[in-house]
Amino acid sequence: MKQIVGSHDLLLVTLDTLRFDVAEELAAAGRIPNLARHLPGGVWEKRHAPGSFTYASHQAIFAGFLPTPAAPGPHPRLFAARFAGSESTADGTFVHESPDLLSGLVEVGYRTVCVGGVGFFNRRPPLGSVLPGMFQESHWEPEFGVASPTSFEAQVSRAERVVAELPAEQRLFLFVNVSALHQPNWFHMPGATADAGDSRATHAAALEYVDRHVGRLFAAASSRRRCFAIVCSDHGTAYGDDGYTGHRIGHEAVWTVPYAHFFLEQGTPR
């Protein structure tokens, strides 16, 4: 990351609440071709989330604690604040002096932009301002939120506009919190009803919806220069697993998440 930071634009996409098992199954079945073509080897990496719900997980991610590989470590981190005794800071780690990654990137010339999704990014109550307040620029509209059947399309349109308005020489760290996977997601599956509610199947349909539009986001992020992209879940969610529903619980469906990082060459097609 020492060579990447400063020379590349950076994209971080959190697919909010996406379960590892659903992501893995859809990639293997060819149901998310636009994401799968960028995954190393065509598969997601299995990792453990740094938190069991959006707020906790993103606080950790923005401090450089991305989801941890699901195997014994220690595992070198891509980004880290300088901290004596850190066992996951390696020779290639981008180390910053500030307490969070975002301000660390600002210090080396990046413009940090947030396109929010779930309620922790909506700036309506004070709590909804904490995470977006860490960025130089943040965007949220009701159309980006969990109740919108076209949330990701609207988010991508805003991201395209952000990129288009930047000076060519300005390095960009673009963050998109994708809300479409989060409950309610029943409306992404043809024939589903609100009365039937959300399920593992509607969760999968929401990921297929995201896949149909993610090419536009990748094209925008790589339109000015080569881009280093991280796509992952912040945590999973339960749909009746062992009697549990939702997240902010210590269940395997919540702690196990998909992760990938890869390069987008300049001019990546939609």
C-alpha positions, 0 to 999 in steps of 0.5 A: 500500500505504500506504493499504491497510496498517492499514485492510485485512486481508492474505492471502498465498498461495504455491502452492508449486511451481506452474508458470506454463504450467500455471496459465495453461492451466487458467485459459484452459480454465475449469478453475480457476473459483474462482481465475480469477474473482478474477484481474485480467482472468481471467488470471495475470500472468507473473513471475520467482520470487525464488528457485528453491526454497521456502526461498530464495524465501520468505526473499526474499518475507518481505523484500518481494521478491515475484515480479518482473514478467517485463518490463524494470523497475525495478518498484515494490514493494508492501512494502520495508524502508528501504534507501538507494538502492532503485530499486524503492521508490516513493511508494506502497510500504509502507516499514518499518524492520524487516528483514522484512515480518512484523515491520514489520506487527507494528509497525503492529498486525497479527497475523501468522499462518502456516499452513505446508505443505511441510517448511520450515514443519513445525518438526521440524528446526531448519531447519523452524523458521526461516520459521515462526519469523518469525511471531507464530503458526504452525501445521503438522500432518502433514495439511497436508504434501505427502503428504496428499491432503487437505492444502489442505482441512485448511489452510483449516479451520485458517485458518478457525479462526484468523480466527474466534478473532481479536478483531474489531478485530485486523488480520490478516496471514494466510500460507498455504503450499499444499503440494498442488502439490508432489511427490508430487501423483499422487493428485490425478488420478483413475486415477493410481498411485504407480508412474506417479508425478508428471507435468505432468498430475497437477500440473494436477490438484492445482491443480484440487483447490486451486481447489475449496476456495480459496473457503473461504479467500477467504471466511474472509480477508474475513469481518471486513473488506475484504482485500488478497490476493496469490496466487502461486507461489514457484517452478515445477518441472520434469517432464522438461523438457529432461531436468530434474526438480524445482527448485533449478535454473536452468530456465525452468519453475522461474523463471517463475511465476504471480502475482496481487493483488486485493481481496476485498470483505468478505463474499466468498462461498465 
